[in-house]
Amino acid sequence: MSDECCSGSYPKCQKCGKADLVPLSDFSNNSVAIRYKAWACTNKDCRFFIVLRGGDVYYGTASAEAAR
């Protein structure tokens, strides 16, 4: 089974068109790994993201308070 996501080729950000969307992983409350829970643009000025939360898909731009 191939892992296309980690082949070094990521999708372009459709918002800024200048950078890539990279996958982010997390852990559940039970310490179970959740692969590709979020995707974020690598352009710090764009800050576009896609997140899965409780089976719902959220997307948009990170607020200034959320950006770190």
Long-range contacts (C-beta under 8 A, 24 or more apart in sequence): 5-36, 13-41, 13-42, 13-43, 13-46, 13-48, 14-48, 15-41, 15-46, 15-48, 15-61, 16-41, 16-43, 16-45, 16-46, 16-48, 18-43, 18-46, 19-43, 19-46, 21-48, 21-50
